[in-house]
């Protein structure tokens, strides 16, 4: 009985520790799941576009139907603010635990569902005419992810 209960408890804990379904808890350059970033961008199957509409930049992450992704983290050090929209949450960058500091702005996913398209809105500070640059991390699943994607 004791062995069966212990086994059940261990299996339950393993299921709980699979991933952060609510997105990245910190402004980091890569997931801290373990493993290494994928080098082959062709296998990513996600295209990135950035366009300016009035005063807002729209960053679009779009996967092919056969290559959905579950998570993302988008960061910038450009002056301005991300807008929290459906499926997108703003991350506070504090500099704690080796993450980026307050000069960095970031957004992440709000759930672990498969995504084929995400639109992210960034509003530059008034008077800032520089086009923002975004650093992106894409996670297909807990162990398969790509880093250092610049758009």
Secondary structure, DSSP 8 states (H G I E B T S, - for coil): -HHHHHHHHHHHHHHHTS--TT--SS--SS-SSSS-----GGGT-EEEEEEEETTEEEEEEEE-TT--BSEEEEEE-SSEEEE--TTEEEE----GGG---TT-EEEEESS-S-BSEEEEEEEE-TT--S----EEEEESSSS-EEEEEE-
